Amino acid sequence: MEVGQNIFIKTQGNAARYSGSKIIETKLVKLGRKYFEVEALPRTKFEIETMQEKTDYSCDYIAYESKVAIEEEMEKAELEIEI
């Protein structure tokens, strides 16, 4: 990961419940040893190891390095429901 790279954010939990499941394309603006920040959510930190929002409660956002990874995960979830 490097500053300026495109990052894709998927809403989940309460964020998805109240505003619908969205995919947000944004840029990585700050990269530290443990956390990174994106342009679209300036007060939100993401853990590099898990790519999840840093929070004490349930996370509302998950970051991905490609949109294909999000689409594959969503397809997998749909197939699991069908089984």
CORZIZI-V770312 format. One record per pair of residues at least 4 apart in sequence whose C-alpha atoms are under 6 Angstrom apart, sorted by the first residue. I is the first residue (numbers start at 1). GAP is how many residues later the second one is. If there is no record, write none. Layout:
# CORZIZI-V770312
I | GAP
I | GAP
This chain:
# CORZIZI-V770312
3 | 25
3 | 26
4 | 23
4 | 24
5 | 22
5 | 23
6 | 20
6 | 21
7 | 18
7 | 19
7 | 20
7 | 57
7 | 58
8 | 16
8 | 17
8 | 55
8 | 56
9 | 14
9 | 15
9 | 53
9 | 54
10 | 12
10 | 13
10 | 51
10 | 52
11 | 4
11 | 5
11 | 10
11 | 11
11 | 49
11 | 50
12 | 4
12 | 48
12 | 49
13 | 47
15 | 4
15 | 45
16 | 4
16 | 5
26 | 13
26 | 14
27 | 11
27 | 12
28 | 10
29 | 8
29 | 9
29 | 10
30 | 6
30 | 7
31 | 5
32 | 4
34 | 13
34 | 14
35 | 11
35 | 12
35 | 13
36 | 9
36 | 10
37 | 8
45 | 8
45 | 9
46 | 5
46 | 6
46 | 7
46 | 8
47 | 4
47 | 5
51 | 11
51 | 12
52 | 10
53 | 6
53 | 8
